[in-house]
Amino acid sequence: MSTKLLLHTEQTLDNAARAALNHQLQAELGGETHLEPSSKPHLLFASHDPARATSQQLLAVLQKQGLSARFVDL
């Protein structure tokens, strides 16, 4: 089962950058991990399988790729 988290980013990602980042996330954390845009350019929805990767691992991959992001509580 996939969990969806909201991320606040300092950068905005265009479609190509988000696709490249999704590829990296899937390679490191598994195929169910991906980012989706929201209606706000600085917010992203991140989906992942908590049985395969923690939210902190997801955040670490994003930071390793140069993205400044943090989770937003809903």
N, C-alpha and C positions, 0 to 999 in steps of 0.2 A: 504494500500500500504506500502510496506517495504522500508526502507532506508538502504543503505549499507555505512558503515564508515570504514576507515582504522585505525587500532590501532598499535602503536609501543609499544612493551613490553620489559621489562628488562629480562624476563624469556622466555624460549622456552617451549611450551607445547607439550607433546606427545599425541597420539590419546586418551589414557585413561584419561589423565588430561583434555583435551579439551572436551571430552564427559561428564565428571563430571561437568565441568564448564557450559556447555550448559544446562545440567539438572537444575542446580541452576538458571541460567538466565531465563529459561522457567518457572520455579516455581515462581519466583519473578516478572517477567515482561511480561509473556505471551508466548504462543506457537510459535509465529513468530520470537522470539529473539533467535539468535544463532551465533556461531563463526565458521568461515571457515579458513583453513590454506591458506597461500600464498606460493609463491615459495621461500620466505625468512623466515627462522625459527623464527625471532623476530617480524614478521608482521602478523597480523590477520585481516580478514575482519569480521566486526560485523554487522549483519542485525537486524533491529528492526522496529516495527510499531510505528511511532511517535505519533499516536493517542492514544496509550496505555502507552507509556513510553518515556521519554526524553533521549537524548544521555547522559546527566549527570547522570541519574538514572542507565543507563547501566554501565557507568564507576564506579559508586559507588558500584555496585554489584561486579564488577571485583576486585576493591580495597579491599572490605570486605573479599574476598576470598584469599587475599594475593598477588594478581597480580599487579605489578607496570606497569601501562599502561597510554598512552596518545594518543589523536587523532592526526592524521596526515592530514593536509589539502592537498587536491588533486588539 
